[in-house]
Amino acid sequence: MKTVENEMLLIWTLTRLSHEKNVEYFRKSECENAEGINGNNYKKELKK
């Protein structure tokens, strides 16, 4: 019974870690996208 609990904990930990990495990556790409959009808007404003 103990090995099953350990396996469950291991799986949970791995999914947790990969989830946090995905969130971190998503936030990073979201920031880059926002900067890109703002940058483009800023350039358009300068052209006017």
N, C-alpha and C positions, 0 to 999 in steps of 0.2 A: 504493500500500500504506500509505503514511504517513497518509493521510486516514482510512482505516478504523481504524487504531490510535487516532487522535485522537478519532474518534466513539465508539469503545468506551470510552475513558477518560472522555469527557464524560458518557456515559450512566451509567457506573459511579459517577462523582462525584455526579451528580444523584440516583441511587437511594440512594446512601449518605447524602446530606444529608437527603432526605425521610424515610429510615428513622430517622435520629437525631432528627428533629423528632417523629416518631410516638412514639418511645420516651419522649422528654421529656414529651409530652402524656399518654401512658399513665401514666407515673409520677405526674404531677401529679393526674390524675383518680383514680388509685388512692389517693393520699394523702387527697384530699377525701372519697372514699367511706369510707375507714377512719375519718376524723375524724367523719363523719356517723354511722356505726354506733356508734362509741364514745360520741358525744354522746347518741344515743338511749338507749343502755344506761345511761349516767350519769343521764339524766333519770328512767328507770324506777326506778333504785336510790333516787333521792331521794324518789320518790312512796311507796315502801314504808314 
